[in-house]
């Protein structure tokens, strides 16, 4: 991943979001096994895949794990119940999950009023039990084809928006391990879903946040980024929610918080794992209600914000340890996008290195053709604990040091970085501190909590030093 280049690369995005002809997938929910079996027997010979569940809860769990073209749901799941309320409640939950997902309801007892009510609440169509096979097949095909057509149209619009967007970073990602990332960006970018972006330091989480914002209907509004982990606890509320004049000693004027600045657009909360536990409840309230009060004010303000969050921590483990609220985790990770480390996408190293070379070659006005075979071999063999960010800095330094037409191994200085043959006598205090933090982070496998404890720092202090030294 890299920052914006003047040369767009539409081919990469077309690989990511070009449509493929896939078989229709139907999710069926009914409490009667013979109904589910009958649907499967009807659809399978026609090449339509049917996944069957026996309760509303199992259907919602299946929705979170798979992508379906049509839902076929019963309206009653409890024995001797004919009110249809269970199905109507389930329909409401499905609408919350994805209002564009076609739902066909199955009704028994000739209850036309119930079928009409389900249509009013968002169902696309209904069919009575026992059904006519050809009618059911026709309904499924019509709604599935319409859904697939709309999906293709959204994907094409996403591609066009990404290629048109000013300031959109170039996305260098050709490795197979990056394909799921590209697919998820294409799928959830145009939505309002909150996204949690995970991955080690330097993998490009902020770049993904910019791409998601650029792909969304909010792209004309602001993307407001804040290092949530780097805010001191005492100023967190003021920075995030704003304050009014006189709220505290230094509050000489009113201040708009990041949520209000991002209203109508997107708020990117980087290093969210480091938000103090006491502040997480206040953050959760805004996410749940869309309402906030500036510090020192009783006036409630409404905000409309899409939340993108990023962390290198395992929030599931942090939640188990009591360091992160589980209900907040549920709010921020409607979808999770995990970025692999650079060592797990080595196919991208030559592309990224060449991209950084081109950018820095122009920046420093150097006539450099490329990398020597030996230099490229070093780039491919190095472990890159700092990921793409470390590669970017390495190439920039190499361009500055290079005196010939090709970057040579000596310009990269990777071997010396690995050998630890550094003289503390010739290093500044900042250089020594950066080296120590880097070593402790490697020893702790990037675990911020463990590294902070080993260094005798708070998590916030360690985050500030990581940002300061570009680690």
DAVEN-V304542 format. One record per pair of residues at least 12 apart in sequence whose C-alpha atoms are under 7 Angstrom apart, sorted by the first residue. I is the first residue (numbers start at 0). GAP is how many residues later the second one is. Records with the same first field share a line. If there is no record, write none. Layout:
BEGIN
I->GAP, GAP
END
This chain:
BEGIN
0->169, 170, 171, 172, 203, 351, 387
1->167, 168, 169, 170
2->166, 167
3->163, 164, 165, 166
4->165
7->162
9->153
12->146
15->163, 166, 167
16->138, 166, 169
18->133
22->24, 25
23->24, 25, 45, 120
24->23, 24, 25, 43, 44, 45
25->23, 24, 25, 42, 43, 44, 45
26->23, 24, 25, 41, 43, 44, 45
27->22, 23, 24, 25, 43, 44, 45
28->23, 24, 25, 26, 30, 43, 44, 45
29->23, 24, 25, 43, 44, 47
30->23, 24, 46
35->16
54->22
55->34
68->75, 78
69->31, 32, 33, 70, 73, 74
70->31, 32, 33
71->31, 32, 33
72->31, 32, 33
73->13, 31, 32, 33
74->12, 13, 30, 31, 32
83->30
87->30
101->21, 22, 41
102->20, 21, 22
103->19, 20, 21, 22
104->18, 20, 21, 22
105->20, 21, 22, 23
106->20, 21, 22
107->20, 21
109->18
154->31
157->28, 32, 57
160->54
161->52, 53
164->49
167->42, 43, 46
168->38
171->180
172->175
173->174
174->170, 172, 173
176->168
180->156, 158
184->27
188->23, 24, 26, 27
189->25, 26, 27
190->25
191->114
192->141
193->112, 113, 114, 138, 139, 140, 141
194->112, 113, 114, 137, 138, 139, 140, 141
195->112, 113, 114, 136, 137, 139, 140, 141
196->112, 113, 114, 139, 140, 141
197->112, 113, 114, 139, 140, 141
198->112, 113, 139, 140, 141
199->112, 141
200->111, 185
201->184, 185, 186, 187
202->136, 138, 139, 184, 185, 186
204->105
208->99
212->53
217->46, 47
220->43, 44
221->40, 43, 44
222->39, 42, 43, 44
223->34, 38, 42, 43, 44
224->42, 43, 44
225->42, 43, 44
226->42, 43, 44
227->41, 42, 43, 44, 46, 47
228->41, 42, 43, 44, 45, 46, 231, 234
229->230, 233, 234
232->43
236->58
237->19, 57
238->18, 19
239->17, 18, 19
240->16, 17, 18, 51, 52, 53
241->13, 14, 15, 52, 53
242->12, 13, 51, 52, 53
243->50, 51, 52, 53
246->48, 49
258->44
259->43
261->43
262->40, 41, 42
263->40, 41
264->40, 41
265->39, 40, 41
266->38, 39, 40, 41
267->39, 40, 41
268->39, 40, 41
269->39, 40, 41
270->39, 40
271->37, 38, 39
272->38, 40, 42, 51
273->185, 186
276->46, 47
279->45
283->44
289->12, 13, 14
290->12
306->25
308->23
312->134
340->46
341->42, 45, 46
342->40, 41
345->34
348->31
352->42
355->36, 39
356->38
359->36, 39
360->38
366->38
367->36, 37, 38
368->36, 37
369->36, 37
370->35, 36, 37
371->34, 35, 36
373->34, 35
374->32, 33, 34
377->31
385->85
393->18
394->17
397->13, 14
433->35
END
